[in-house]
Amino acid sequence: MAMEKIGKMVFLLGVLLAAIVGVVLAETTLWIAILAVAGVVVGLLNVEGHEAKTFLLAAIALLAVGSAEDSLGVLWAPLSQVLKNIGVFVAPAAIIVAAKSLWGTAASK
């Protein structure tokens, strides 16, 4: 139960940090590394089997929107950076969740 709470807190902090770094702070390698590590933690702790499909679908949507970051940056320049940061946060989690799903599928056969 405590690990589940940690996963939820890391998820919320990751999204919040992605937005803050995109709007207020200068992007540095340190912030990108922190977002990526937070994504790994979320992938390991926060997403279980029955949530995997929904999470992966949402991750695909966020990463697709993030690929249009230059076009959306015309509306508001920091929006482009926020979407990029969310992609940095979500991508490692999506990789881990997808690997866990594939492992579970392969192991059940």
C-alpha positions in Angstrom: 0.0 0.0 0.0 2.8 2.4 0.8 4.5 1.7 -2.6 1.2 2.5 -4.3 1.0 5.9 -2.6 4.6 6.6 -3.5 3.9 5.8 -7.2 0.8 8.2 -7.2 2.8 11.0 -5.5 5.7 10.6 -8.0 3.2 10.7 -10.9 1.6 13.9 -9.7 5.0 15.5 -8.9 6.3 14.4 -12.3 3.4 16.1 -14.2 3.7 19.2 -12.0 7.5 19.3 -12.5 7.1 18.9 -16.3 4.8 21.9 -16.3 6.9 24.1 -14.0 10.2 23.3 -15.9 8.4 24.1 -19.2 6.9 27.4 -18.1 9.2 28.8 -15.4 12.6 27.1 -15.1 15.3 26.8 -17.7 15.6 23.3 -19.1 18.8 21.6 -18.0 20.1 18.1 -18.3 19.4 17.7 -14.6 15.7 18.4 -14.9 15.4 16.1 -17.9 17.1 13.3 -15.9 14.8 13.9 -12.9 11.7 13.6 -15.2 13.1 10.4 -16.8 13.8 8.8 -13.5 10.4 9.8 -12.2 8.9 8.1 -15.3 10.8 4.9 -14.5 9.5 5.0 -10.9 5.9 5.5 -12.2 6.3 2.6 -14.6 7.6 0.3 -11.9 5.2 1.3 -9.1 2.1 2.9 -10.4 0.7 0.9 -13.3 -0.6 -2.7 -12.7 -1.9 -5.3 -15.2 -5.5 -4.1 -15.6 -4.4 -0.5 -15.9 -1.7 -1.1 -18.6 -3.9 -0.8 -21.7 -5.4 2.5 -20.5 -2.0 3.9 -19.5 -0.4 2.8 -22.7 -3.2 4.4 -24.8 -2.9 7.6 -22.9 0.9 7.6 -23.2 0.6 7.1 -27.0 -1.8 10.0 -27.2 0.5 12.3 -25.1 3.6 11.3 -27.1 1.7 12.0 -30.4 0.6 15.4 -29.2 4.2 16.0 -28.1 5.4 15.4 -31.6 3.3 18.4 -32.7 5.1 20.6 -30.1 6.5 23.0 -32.6 3.1 23.8 -34.1 1.5 24.2 -30.7 4.3 26.4 -29.6 2.9 29.1 -31.9 -0.1 29.4 -29.6 2.0 29.8 -26.5 5.8 29.2 -26.5 6.1 27.4 -23.2 3.3 24.9 -24.2 5.8 23.3 -26.6 8.3 22.8 -23.8 5.7 21.5 -21.4 4.6 18.9 -23.9 8.2 17.9 -24.5 8.8 17.5 -20.8 5.7 15.4 -20.4 7.0 13.2 -23.1 10.3 12.8 -21.3 8.3 11.8 -18.2 5.8 9.5 -19.8 8.1 7.6 -22.3 10.2 5.7 -19.7 7.0 4.7 -17.9 5.4 3.6 -21.1 8.4 1.5 -22.0 8.4 -0.3 -18.7 4.6 -0.8 -18.7 4.8 -2.2 -22.2 7.6 -4.5 -21.3 5.7 -5.8 -18.2 2.6 -6.4 -20.4 4.6 -8.3 -23.0 6.3 -10.3 -20.3 3.0 -11.1 -18.6 1.5 -12.1 -22.0 4.4 -14.3 -22.9 4.7 -15.9 -19.5 1.0 -16.9 -19.5 1.2 -18.9 -22.7 
